[in-house]
Structure formats: structure tokens, C-alpha cells
Amino acid sequence: MDRLGYALSIQKYTRQGAQIGENTLIIDTKLSSSSKGDRFYIGKDCTITGATLLGHDASPTLFLKELVVHKDSYRKGSRRSYRKAITIGDNVFIGWGSIILPGVTIGSNTIIGAGSVVTKDIPDGVVAAGNPAKVVKSTDDYVTAYRETLKKEPGNF
């Protein structure tokens, strides 16, 4: 991707409060931010595909702040939503359809499997997957297994 295309695609995320490192590719991803207080910190050399990063808990109060259905049914300020920053380290891959919840930190050199729901911090150098996402193996073990597969079936990759 040329620099101008990269700048235009990243700009929509930086306007939402995201800080994004160099050589990071974000494809078809939703950064859901409810206020200026929500922050996303994404390291360098990351790839995020078709994921949703929630800087808040998606509670109804985020969408009902100015809506009055009935004078007693909702009082502004009566419920609080949970907002917290999401931090993604360097060299992270987040698979398609994953959801990252507020307050989560994903360590560097980490892979998040497609469709995972990340509810808690994920350490450096691991592969995590599932709902909720759990550590499956180390990134080193994953790379070793991948290389073995390439040796056995070189025409498939």
C-alpha cells in the first residue's frame, strides 16, 4: 500500500483517539469509542483484520444519553458505562472477527485466533484463541509447527 493510501486508512482510526505504530495494517476493523476518554494504543508491525475493539462496555447508556423514552424510565447519569484503554503491543496479529474488550492489553509478538473474544490481558509471545481467549501455545511453538508443515506439504503454502 502506498503511503497516501496508508495515511488515509489510518487517519480514520487516529481521529477516534488511536495511537498507531509504524507498519501497522488495519483491515475492516471497528474501533468502538464512546467518548474522548477511550483510547487505543496499537504498536508497530501489527496486522488487525475484521476485528472489533471496544473501548467501552457497549452498555445501553452509551446510546441513550440524550434519548428520553419516558420521564421515569431513564435518568441521565443514573447508569455508568465502563470505559478503559486497549493496548496492543508490537508485532501482533489479530484474526478476523475477534473482539477485544475494554481494559485489555495484548503483549508483543502475539497471535489472536480468528473469532476470539479477548476479555483479559494476553502476555507477550503467545498464541491465544477462543471465547474467552486463552493461551494455546507459545508463538515459538507455533512457528516451529508451521515450518514443519511447510516441509511436509510445500505445495500447499
Rosetta blueprint (number, residue, H / E / L):
1 M L
2 D L
3 R H
4 L H
5 G H
6 Y H
7 A H
8 L H
9 S H
10 I H
11 Q H
12 K H
13 Y H
14 T H
15 R L
16 Q L
17 G L
18 A E
19 Q E
20 I E
21 G L
22 E L
23 N L
24 T L
25 L E
26 I E
27 I E
28 D L
29 T L
30 K E
31 L E
32 S E
33 S L
34 S L
35 S L
36 K L
37 G L
38 D L
39 R L
40 F E
41 Y E
42 I E
43 G L
44 K L
45 D L
46 C L
47 T E
48 I E
49 T E
50 G L
51 A L
52 T E
53 L E
54 L E
55 G L
56 H E
57 D L
58 A L
59 S L
60 P L
61 T H
62 L H
63 F H
64 L H
65 K L
66 E L
67 L L
68 V L
69 V L
70 H L
71 K L
72 D L
73 S L
74 Y L
75 R L
76 K L
77 G L
78 S L
79 R L
80 R L
81 S L
82 Y L
83 R E
84 K L
85 A L
86 I E
87 T E
88 I E
89 G L
90 D L
91 N L
92 V L
93 F E
94 I E
95 G L
96 W L
97 G L
98 S L
99 I E
100 I E
101 L L
102 P L
103 G L
104 V L
105 T E
106 I E
107 G L
108 S L
109 N L
110 T L
111 I E
112 I E
113 G L
114 A L
115 G L
116 S L
117 V E
118 V E
119 T L
120 K L
121 D L
122 I E
123 P L
124 D L
125 G L
126 V E
127 V E
128 A E
129 A E
130 G E
131 N L
132 P L
133 A E
134 K E
135 V E
136 V E
137 K E
138 S E
139 T H
140 D H
141 D H
142 Y H
143 V H
144 T H
145 A H
146 Y H
147 R H
148 E H
149 T H
150 L H
151 K H
152 K H
153 E L
154 P H
155 G H
156 N H
157 F L
